[in-house]
């Protein structure tokens, strides 16, 4: 990060987002649940500082830490002032340019008071976004991070299969949601944020929370997971059908799945994300599957500590693919009331990719009526 700071002419990098603080300091605390008493951090040219409230002191002192600590007595304004006072103590030439973790895909915490104080103490009276410099570091994952994701995917895949195997006609979205979340925890997840759980035969509304809608024959089930392991979320889409699919559904399922896997396998270092999007368009047109879901402009994205991260697999993203990047490949097709989506996740290696999740099932999972 210090090398990137030098490249970007940043002297002090202020961290307010939980993922950024944990990523660089390895300090994990339940105090993130309290917005009134934030944890802040700052990376300078020769130090790493964590600013925390006095109640954190015993926990911080309970183990060796990679950072120095400043404790404040109070709430967010006092936290900001404590951080600013420490930056002021840095010799002026080394605190001329200050950046904070605000920007696209990087929604740090903080306040206007934080921004105003940083402007006051910066030698150039400016505060810039650290978004680009932070992503240049976080985009490249270690094998350890890939393993955390792999474990998270295994947890949710098993939970989906276990729960769908016991699903029945007449269950509500909310009931199935609760059963699946419970199974996710039983399988070892450390957290399970709310997930999409939708029953539909053509009226998919992807932002809608689970409801009292009852499962009936002909419905497709669409869900998207958020459970984490080691802090790494398992963003993985899964689908199922209630009742036996028609021949055209079986054929469409198999062809869409095959195309998605072929595209995922083709990732490698060197091409740009927009090149991979062009390859997707060629494959999709050749398959003659119909119009791809068009309410988003990309068919995949990066992944790591956040559910979705840069870069985007889109026509406009010119990010060069490098070893260590993780990609979620998930083109979506809605057709005649059915939904076909297969979110395959790859870790880019020097010579190709490693799939971090078990591949989507070869045939659509089917919920059958209970036999009497």
C-alpha positions in Angstrom: 0.0 0.0 0.0 2.8 2.4 0.7 4.3 1.8 -2.7 0.8 2.7 -4.2 0.6 5.7 -2.0 3.9 7.0 -3.4 2.7 6.4 -6.9 -0.5 8.3 -6.2 1.1 11.1 -4.3 -0.7 10.3 -1.0 1.1 10.9 2.3 -1.7 9.9 4.7 -4.4 7.4 4.0 -7.4 7.5 6.3 -9.5 4.3 6.7 -13.1 4.4 7.9 -14.6 1.3 6.3 -14.7 -1.9 8.4 -13.3 -4.0 5.5 -10.4 -1.7 5.0 -9.5 -1.4 8.6 -9.6 -5.2 9.1 -7.7 -5.8 5.8 -4.7 -3.6 6.8 -4.6 -3.9 10.6 -6.0 -7.5 11.1 -8.0 -6.0 14.0 -11.5 -7.4 14.4 -13.9 -6.2 17.0 -17.7 -6.4 17.6 -17.6 -2.6 18.2 -18.4 -2.1 14.5 -22.0 -2.6 15.6 -21.9 0.8 17.4 -21.9 3.7 14.9 -21.5 6.2 17.7 -18.0 5.0 18.7 -16.2 4.3 15.4 -12.8 2.6 14.8 -10.7 4.6 12.5 -7.2 4.0 11.1 -4.5 5.8 9.2 -1.6 4.6 7.1 1.4 7.0 6.9 4.7 6.6 5.2 6.2 4.8 8.2 3.3 3.8 10.5 -0.1 2.3 11.0 -2.4 3.9 13.5 -5.7 2.6 14.9 -8.0 5.1 16.7 -10.5 3.4 19.1 -12.7 4.2 22.1 -11.5 3.6 25.6 -13.7 0.5 26.1 -11.6 -1.2 23.3 -8.3 -0.8 25.4 -8.3 -4.2 27.2 -9.1 -6.1 24.0 -6.4 -4.3 22.0 -3.9 -4.9 24.8 -4.8 -8.6 25.0 -2.6 -9.6 22.1 0.4 -8.3 20.1 -0.8 -5.8 17.4 0.7 -4.6 14.2 -0.3 -1.0 14.8 0.0 1.8 17.3 -3.1 2.9 19.1 -4.8 6.1 20.2 -7.8 5.8 22.5 -10.5 8.5 22.7 -13.1 9.3 25.3 -16.4 10.0 23.7 -18.1 9.4 20.4 -17.6 10.1 16.7 -16.5 13.8 17.0 -13.9 12.9 19.6 -12.7 10.0 17.4 -12.2 12.4 14.5 -10.4 14.9 16.7 -8.1 12.2 18.1 -7.2 11.1 14.5 -6.7 14.6 13.3 -4.4 15.4 16.3 -2.2 12.5 15.5 -1.9 13.5 11.8 -1.1 17.1 12.9 1.8 15.6 14.9 3.3 14.2 11.6 5.9 16.7 10.2 4.2 18.9 7.6 6.0 17.6 4.5 4.8 14.1 5.3 1.2 15.0 5.7 0.7 17.4 2.8 -1.6 15.1 0.8 -4.4 13.2 2.6 -6.9 10.7 1.1 -9.9 8.9 2.6 -11.7 5.7 1.6 -14.7 7.3 0.0 -15.6 6.5 -3.6 -17.3 4.0 -6.0 -17.6 0.5 -4.3 -15.9 2.0 -1.3 -18.4 3.5 1.1 -16.4 4.3 4.2 -17.9 5.6 7.4 -17.3 9.0 8.8 -18.9 12.4 8.8 -18.6 15.9 7.4 -16.6 16.7 10.5 -14.0 14.2 9.4 -13.7 15.7 5.9 -13.6 19.2 7.3 -10.9 18.4 9.9 -8.8 16.6 7.3 -9.0 19.6 4.9 -7.9 21.9 7.7 -4.8 19.9 8.5 -3.7 18.9 5.0 -0.9 21.1 3.8 -2.7 21.6 0.5 -6.1 22.0 2.1 -7.5 19.1 0.0 -8.8 15.6 0.7 -8.8 13.2 -2.2 -10.5 9.8 -2.6 -8.4 6.8 -1.9 -10.7 4.6 -3.9 -8.4 3.8 -6.8 -5.3 3.2 -4.7 -7.1 0.9 -2.3 -8.6 -1.2 -5.1 -5.2 -1.6 -6.8 -4.1 -3.4 -3.6 -7.3 -5.2 -2.7 -8.0 -6.5 -6.3 -5.2 -9.0 -6.0 -6.1 -11.9 -3.6 -3.8 -14.3 -1.9 -4.3 -18.1 -2.0 -5.4 -17.7 1.7 -8.2 -15.3 0.6 -9.2 -17.7 -2.2 -9.5 -20.5 0.3 -11.8 -18.4 2.6 -14.1 -17.8 -0.4 -13.9 -21.5 -1.3 -15.1 -22.5 2.2 -17.9 -19.9 2.2 -19.1 -21.3 -1.2 -19.1 -24.8 0.1 -21.2 -23.8 3.1 -23.9 -22.1 1.0 -24.0 -24.7 -1.7 -24.6 -27.5 0.8 -27.2 -25.4 2.6 -29.1 -24.8 -0.7 -29.0 -28.5 -1.6 -30.0 -29.6 1.9 -32.9 -27.2 2.1 -34.2 -27.7 -1.4 -34.2 -31.5 -0.8 -36.8 -30.9 2.0 -38.8 -28.1 0.4 -42.5 -28.7 -0.5 -45.3 -27.2 -2.4 -47.1 -24.6 -0.2 -44.0 -23.4 1.7 -43.7 -19.6 1.8 -40.7 -17.6 0.6 -40.1 -16.4 4.1 -40.2 -19.9 5.6 -37.8 -21.2 3.0 -35.5 -18.2 3.6 -35.5 -19.0 7.4 -34.7 -22.6 6.9 -31.9 -21.9 4.5 -30.4 -19.2 6.7 -30.5 -21.6 9.7 -28.8 -24.3 7.6 -26.1 -21.9 6.6 -25.2 -21.3 10.2 -25.3 -25.0 11.0 -22.9 -25.5 8.1 -20.3 -23.2 9.7 -20.9 -19.7 8.5 -19.9 -16.9 10.8 -22.6 -14.6 9.5 -25.6 -14.8 7.1 -26.8 -11.4 5.9 -30.3 -11.3 4.4 -30.6 -13.1 1.1 -32.9 -12.9 -1.9 -35.5 -15.7 -1.9 -38.0 -15.4 -4.7 -40.6 -17.6 -6.1 -41.8 -16.6 -9.6 -43.0 -17.7 -13.0 -42.1 -14.5 -14.7 -42.5 -11.7 -12.2 -39.0 -11.5 -10.7 -38.4 -8.3 -8.7 -34.8 -8.8 -7.5 -34.9 -6.2 -4.7 -38.0 -7.7 -3.1 -37.6 -9.2 0.4 -39.0 -12.7 1.0 -42.7 -12.6 1.4 -45.7 -14.8 2.2 -45.9 -16.0 -1.4 -46.5 -19.8 -1.5 -44.5 -22.1 -3.7 -46.6 -23.8 -6.4 -45.9 -25.9 -9.4 -44.3 -23.9 -12.2 -42.5 -21.6 -9.9 -38.8 -21.0 -10.3 -36.8 -20.4 -7.1 -34.0 -17.8 -7.4 -31.7 -17.0 -4.5 -28.5 -15.1 -4.0 -26.3 -15.8 -0.9 -24.4 -13.4 1.4 -23.1 -15.7 4.1 -19.4 -15.2 5.2 -16.5 -17.3 6.3 -13.4 -15.7 7.7 -14.9 -12.3 6.6 -15.3 -13.4 3.0 -18.9 -13.5 1.6 -20.2 -16.3 -0.6 -21.9 -14.3 -3.3 -23.5 -17.2 -5.2 -26.7 -17.5 -7.2 -28.7 -20.8 -7.2 -32.0 -21.7 -8.9 -34.5 -24.6 -8.7 -37.8 -25.4 -10.3 -41.1 -26.6 -8.6 -42.4 -29.4 -10.8 -40.8 -31.1 -13.8 -39.4 -28.8 -16.5 -40.5 -28.9 -20.1 -38.1 -30.1 -22.7 -37.3 -26.5 -23.8 -36.5 -25.6 -20.2 -34.1 -28.5 -19.9 -32.4 -27.6 -23.1 -32.1 -23.9 -22.2 -30.8 -24.7 -18.7 -28.1 -27.0 -20.2 -27.0 -24.5 -22.9 -26.9 -21.5 -20.6 -24.9 -23.4 -18.0 -22.5 -24.7 -20.6 -21.9 -21.3 -22.0 -21.3 -19.8 -18.5 -18.7 -22.5 -17.6 -17.0 -22.1 -21.0 -16.7 -18.4 -20.5 -15.4 -18.8 -16.9 -12.8 -21.3 -18.0 -11.4 -18.8 -20.6 -10.3 -16.2 -18.0 -6.5 -15.8 -17.9 -4.0 -13.1 -17.2 -3.6 -10.5 -20.0 -7.0 -9.7 -21.6 -9.1 -6.8 -20.4 -12.5 -7.2 -18.7 -14.1 -5.6 -21.8 -12.4 -8.3 -24.0 -14.0 -11.0 -21.9 -17.4 -9.2 -22.3 -16.9 -9.3 -26.1 -16.1 -13.0 -25.9 -19.4 -13.5 -23.9 -21.3 -11.6 -26.6 -19.9 -13.9 -29.3 -20.8 -17.0 -27.3 -24.2 -15.8 -26.5 -25.0 -14.8 -30.1 -23.8 -18.2 -31.4 -26.0 -20.0 -28.8 -29.0 -18.0 -30.0 -30.5 -18.0 -26.5 -32.4 -14.8 -26.9 -32.0 -11.4 -25.1 -29.7 -11.5 -22.1 -31.1 -9.9 -18.9 -30.5 -6.2 -19.7 -31.2 -4.3 -16.5 -27.5 -4.3 -15.6 -24.6 -3.5 -17.9 -22.3 -6.3 -16.8 -22.4 -10.0 -16.7 -20.0 -10.5 -13.8 -17.8 -8.7 -11.3 -14.9 -9.1 -8.9 -15.2 -10.5 -5.4 -13.3 -10.5 -2.1 -14.1 -9.0 1.3 -17.1 -7.3 -0.2 -20.0 -9.1 -1.9 -19.3 -7.3 -5.2 -16.0 -5.6 -6.0 -14.4 -4.1 -9.1 -13.6 -4.8 -11.8 -16.8 -5.3 -13.9 -17.1 -7.8 -16.8 -18.6 -5.1 -19.0 -18.1 -3.4 -22.4 -16.5 -0.4 -20.8 -14.2 -1.8 -18.1 -10.6 -1.8 -19.5 -9.0 -3.4 -16.3 -6.3 -5.9 -17.3 -6.9 -9.3 -15.8 -4.0 -10.3 -13.4 -3.1 -13.4 -11.4 -4.8 -13.2 -8.0 -8.1 -11.7 -9.2 -11.4 -13.3 -8.4 -14.3 -13.1 -10.9 -18.0 -14.0 -10.5 -19.3 -14.9 -14.0 -23.1 -14.8 -14.1 -25.0 -13.9 -17.3 -28.8 -14.2 -16.7 -31.6 -15.2 -19.0 -35.3 -14.8 -18.4 -37.5 -16.7 -20.8 -41.2 -17.5 -20.8 -41.5 -17.2 -17.0 -38.3 -19.2 -16.3 -35.0 -17.8 -15.0 -31.6 -19.3 -15.9 -28.5 -18.0 -14.1 -25.3 -19.8 -13.1 -22.8 -17.8 -11.0 -19.5 -19.5 -11.4 -16.5 -18.1 -9.5 -12.9 -18.3 -10.6 -9.5 -17.5 -9.1 -7.1 -16.4 -11.8 -3.8 -18.2 -11.7 -0.7 -17.6 -13.8 -1.7 -20.4 -16.2 -5.5 -20.3 -16.1 -8.2 -20.4 -13.4 -9.2 -22.4 -10.3 -12.9 -22.7 -9.7 -13.7 -21.7 -6.1 -17.2 -23.2 -6.0 -18.6 -26.5 -7.1 -20.1 -26.1 -10.5 -23.8 -25.6 -10.9 -25.7 -28.9 -11.1 -25.8 -30.5 -14.6 -29.6 -30.6 -14.5 -32.1 -28.2 -12.8 -32.9 -29.1 -9.2 -36.6 -30.1 -9.1 -39.0 -29.9 -6.2 -41.6 -32.7 -6.5 -45.0 -33.0 -4.8 -44.9 -35.1 -1.7 -46.1 -38.6 -2.2 -48.9 -39.7 0.1 
